[in-house]
Amino acid sequence: MTKIKSIVEDCINGCTAHNVNEECMHFNINYYVNNAYGQGTKHYCFVYKVKDLEENLYNIIRDNLSKDSDVVITDITIKHNDEVIRVNKNNYPYSLNYFMETLI
């Protein structure tokens, strides 16, 4: 599991790679909540400031992660010059099963 701070750093690095000032951008977080039966639903979260990105990611994971469902953060995008740019490199899965396995 990836730490949330690492995801935020990844997004800032993605903005830098595209010569975009992350302080001026709005972020769109796309994520899936998958249940135990393999069915997933897509969700969106719009974040207005990079300083709120960490808190919103934490809330998404906390509110949706359970023993019956897992969360996958798929895309974090910005819109710059009418172009949608993905600023994260990877997908970030979170599941309680994996978390519990790492504890043992």
Phi and psi in degrees as a GROMACS rama.xvg file:
@    title "Ramachandran Plot"
@    xaxis  label "Phi"
@    yaxis  label "Psi"
@TYPE xy
-88.1804  137.836  THR-2
-69.9446  146.521  LYS-3
-62.893  -38.0911  ILE-4
-60.4558  -34.1937  LYS-5
-68.0003  -35.6592  SER-6
-65.1909  -43.9169  ILE-7
-62.8503  -43.6246  VAL-8
-61.4478  -39.6974  GLU-9
-60.672  -40.9323  ASP-10
-68.0239  -41.2133  CYS-11
-63.9103  -41.9447  ILE-12
-63.8182  -37.0272  ASN-13
-64.9043  -37.9793  GLY-14
-65.4414  -43.8056  CYS-15
-62.2867  -39.6627  THR-16
-63.3437  -26.8232  ALA-17
-100.84  13.4768  HIS-18
55.2607  46.3369  ASN-19
-120.458  136.042  VAL-20
-80.7954  111.63  ASN-21
-64.8742  -21.6522  GLU-22
-68.6384  -21.2342  GLU-23
-101.071  0.702141  CYS-24
-101.799  154.812  MET-25
-106.848  139.471  HIS-26
-110.216  141.063  PHE-27
-115.204  118.434  ASN-28
-99.5437  122.722  ILE-29
-106.766  130.696  ASN-30
-147.874  157.82  TYR-31
-115.081  142.331  TYR-32
-113.242  114.18  VAL-33
-105.005  130.446  ASN-34
-90.4419  178.867  ASN-35
-66.7301  -17.3706  ALA-36
-92.7042  5.58582  TYR-37
85.7718  5.98906  GLY-38
-92.9325  132.472  GLN-39
-120.972  149.092  GLY-40
-121.926  138.756  THR-41
-90.4334  138.772  LYS-42
-132.414  160.187  HIS-43
-130.237  149.743  TYR-44
-142.299  126.538  CYS-45
-101.578  125.622  PHE-46
-117.84  128.022  VAL-47
-84.7221  -24.0314  TYR-48
-138.091  147.018  LYS-49
-63.0886  -29.9775  VAL-50
-69.3763  -19.7969  LYS-51
-92.3009  -5.25188  ASP-52
-62.6642  -44.7203  LEU-53
-62.2659  -44.9732  GLU-54
-63.8534  -41.4016  GLU-55
-67.2286  -40.1315  ASN-56
-62.2324  -43.7231  LEU-57
-59.3359  -45.1934  TYR-58
-65.2443  -39.2499  ASN-59
-59.5003  -48.1361  ILE-60
-67.7032  -46.6953  ILE-61
-62.4446  -42.1604  ARG-62
-75.8359  -22.2077  ASP-63
-113.244  -16.667  ASN-64
-81.6413  128.535  LEU-65
-150.767  179.695  SER-66
-68.1312  -19.8175  LYS-67
-103.711  -2.5081  ASP-68
-147.296  152.836  SER-69
-124.901  167.694  ASP-70
-125.154  137.698  VAL-71
-127.423  116.47  VAL-72
-81.3597  114.473  ILE-73
-98.665  -51.6359  THR-74
-133.918  138.561  ASP-75
-123.693  115.914  ILE-76
-122.648  159.832  THR-77
-128.924  161.221  ILE-78
-113.631  120.341  LYS-79
-135.752  122.944  HIS-80
52.4936  48.0135  ASN-81
60.4566  20.4378  ASP-82
-120.598  132.029  GLU-83
-87.6608  123.729  VAL-84
-118.444  127.149  ILE-85
-82.0376  124.775  ARG-86
-105.59  -5.01455  VAL-87
-102.032  150.838  ASN-88
-85.9746  -36.3272  LYS-89
-126.441  171.381  ASN-90
-90.0286  148.778  ASN-91
-123.757  100.326  TYR-92
-86.057  144.348  PRO-93
-133.737  126.429  TYR-94
-145.411  147.094  SER-95
-68.3249  -33.7089  LEU-96
-59.4196  -47.4452  ASN-97
-65.0261  -41.034  TYR-98
-60.3328  -45.0287  PHE-99
-67.3664  -35.5976  MET-100
-64.8307  -35.3881  GLU-101
-72.9885  -21.6886  THR-102
-77.1077  -27.5746  LEU-103
